Amino acid sequence: MSADICCDIPNASETQSSQKTAMGSKFEKSPFRWKVATLVLFLVCVALAVTLIVVLCSGVSTGQHDGHGQPCAAGYIVEPVDPTRPGPFSDLSLEEIDSVRNYMLAQDSLQLTPWEHAEISDNYIYAIETHLPAKDDVLRFLDGGGPAPERLAKVTVYAGQRTPPVVEEYIVGPVTNPSRHTVYTLRGRKFPIPFHSRVPDSKENNLVEGRLREVSETAYRVLKESFDTWYHNCTDRCLTFIDTAPRGFRSGQRKTWWYAMRNLQGMTLNPVGFMVEVNTEGANTSQWRTERVFYNGQLFDSVHELVSDYNQGTVEKVTLPMPKDDNTLFSSFRRRGPPQPPTPLRAPEQFEPDGRRYKVRGRHVEYMGWSFDWRLSTTHGPQLLDIKMNGERVVYELSLQEIGAFYSGHDPLMLSTFFLDTGWNMGSSHFELVPGVDCPNTASYLDVLHQKDSARPRQYKNAVCVFELNTGIPLRRHYESDFQGGYLFYGGMVDNVLVVRTISTVFNYDYVLDFIFHQNGVLEVRTSLTGYVMSTFYTQAEAPYGYKMWQSAIGNAHHHVINLKVDMDVGGIENRYETVDFVQTNITNPLYPELYHIHTKAQRNPKTTEREAILHYNFDRPKYYNFYNQEKSNSYGIKKGYRIQINAPTKELVPRGWGPMRGAAWADYQMAVTRRKESEPASSSLYNQNDPYDPVVDFDRFLDDDENIVDQDLVAWVTMGTHHVPHAEDAPVTATAGNQLSLFLRPFHFFDEDPSMASSNGVLITYDKDSHEVDVDRFGTPYGSNCLPREAVFAYNGTWPETED
Ligand SMILES: [Cu+2]
């Protein structure tokens, strides 16, 4: 066995690079040398096989060398977070969350009830997360040898006991042993935070479920006859309800439409067209009530009115038989159709001959020239901080802000659906990743904690993965032909990248969010969309909004939009922003003065104020968007810059001034550039979803002051998106292929040349025409591998339990 393996794999000593050995022609002409080489190879194989047997028998397995049949090297160790030595951006540890919670509960003046005993009409802690220190303090620490910034927490309190009830936010510190708390307010941000704009928690949803059970009991006959199932006292193939938002059409309302679906695999593709409006305004839950109901395209003022009209025969009825066979259900993930491949075979996989080539120390990651920190904000999701390339900071913060999905349609569900996923726990819905599918088997997995809507923090195992990926495409290559059947040289390098991945599952939809570090200084942010489409029950009135599909559903047109914050620090915090415009120009042809010549020139257009810098993408005016440092140049005297390239610009058709769009004003711009302020940390908030009409964060206010942006600390707010009208192949779920939205940060005269030239993974092949000798230079990197991929152990738990006390 060992001998077979060894002899099938090229011998490392033969394939070692940089040997300047001739390949191809010379060997072909020398059968004697082949025989010698074969004999030597055979002897080496035997020797290695014996060594392997000895090593295995002695029970020693170092796994650290590229030996025959040995596991490949592990590479750099992934060091876990050391809670005693947090970095300036680190998320709170279990102990820190506990100390903050205990401190807050001990403050009599706040009148807080512990979460586990609290009702809506009490004041209780909804969430605790890191509050990032001021950038000045962090930079003094990172760059100036200043003290480590004090670690702070932000505590969100649902204060149902106050008059009127409100949401309160406090900054608490220091987190190891808190001694003070201050009310969190920001200039320009709405204060106080209205109670109606809070994210519904499990306490609210439990009460609503009770109301929905009552509706089901009252409408039992209607549901049974129409859908062959119901919600209350139901154990199998039941109805279930999901809510939508915003919860009303005017500021101050909290009236949520809950819509019924069959609780099968792929529930959101199995709507039945029954919806209930539930009013949860205020903190007095005895006032909470169901209001209107919607059945088969007809609106009723109450469930009693529906039942009474139904019994009198004045309702247009519908009968939807229960799907018979779950195995062939269109919305399920069960395999169906002729098997491909006909015999189940494993797909190609990657392995790492020399092990991990990236370092992970807690939340700090290093790869080739790159270094950065990351965290998962409970509110907004992934954030990368202090991103440096070759030791120079390029970006201070690169973070997800908001994900929107704006639907169209006629029924109460579709009229009400203008999703802002921060209000759907987008930041804390990163569940355990599945090795070999969600991330390669070689990936490193990292855990996170979130304290939100529970008594104790919950642990999310393997919520983030980091891996190096051979993308299978050259990052750069060239074949220099001699145009006579030969060549002068070949130069190339494969695009090996580091990927940091999280997947946020917001109810039915899954957003794969990747930060991809290329070795030529390009940083890519890619969002891939997958998961279940939200469909609604098909009636004639829905027809203009999409296609009738599957059983009784229609997938309505909607717009996906994603907003990111990019705090550029190109060669320092003070930057300028310019567009480099490709401008048509008409000149007299210098060679033939009687002719005119039309072509384009690159025209630099420095932007001086925030409003001037607003980007409304115009196909007629192609541009680069460049952030540069006026004080720093590369060797050619060009100001060092990094440019933003948006590969998924998108047009929001709903005007910014209309209804809920105020809560997502950023979606109207493909990019806006503002002066960075501690008072403008995010383009959205937890509260925008449930009152977008008068939002807590109104992004347009960031631009209203139209400040000067020359030699300032600049932030780019980038929106990308895609319009989606669901089609049959969105069943069971939308696939990522074709649904990837990308943003690139690309060096623009930041370096003197492509920094990947430093990579020892390049290949240079030169060819001597006269001697026919081929010289392959791999710059010291061995070719091929004799080691076995490290065994991938499949393990999946999938739960996100509360931590032990
Ligand atoms: Cu979609």
Boltz pocket constraint, residues with backbone or C-beta under 6 A from the ligand:
constraints:
  - pocket:
      binder: B
      contacts: [[A, 533], [A, 558], [A, 560], [A, 724], [A, 734]]
      max_distance: 6.0
